[in-house]
């Protein structure tokens, strides 16, 4: 499957089925990024600290960062749109 479509669909599902805001999304995002090997567990925990220290909603920060780590700017666009669209 195309990585852009995969980023969009995975973050769309996370945004669609998570209730309670960005902090409720953290376990689902962790499961997805570890399943696909997008980040290691250590990188994920460091990334949570970075997302909490930057301004903006944590869910959007997570999607943007993970998308950027995979496919630079275009990957971040697809992941961010996926999490925001629902």
Residue pairs with C-beta under 8 A, 6 or more apart in sequence:
3 70
3 71
3 75
4 71
4 74
4 75
4 78
5 78
6 36
7 66
7 67
7 70
7 71
7 75
7 78
7 79
7 82
8 78
8 79
8 81
8 82
9 82
10 32
10 36
10 82
11 63
11 67
11 79
11 80
11 82
11 83
12 82
12 83
12 85
12 86
14 25
14 28
14 29
14 32
14 59
14 82
14 83
15 25
15 59
15 82
15 83
15 84
15 85
15 86
16 86
17 28
18 24
18 25
18 28
21 57
21 58
21 59
22 57
22 58
22 59
22 60
22 62
23 58
25 58
25 59
25 62
25 83
26 48
26 58
26 62
29 62
29 66
30 41
30 44
32 38
33 39
33 44
33 66
34 40
34 41
34 44
38 66
38 69
38 70
39 47
39 66
39 69
47 62
47 65
47 66
50 61
50 65
51 58
51 61
51 62
51 65
52 58
54 61
59 83
60 80
60 83
60 84
62 83
63 76
63 79
63 80
63 82
63 83
63 84
64 76
64 79
64 80
65 76
66 79
67 75
67 76
67 77
67 78
67 79
67 80
68 75
68 76
69 75
70 79
71 78
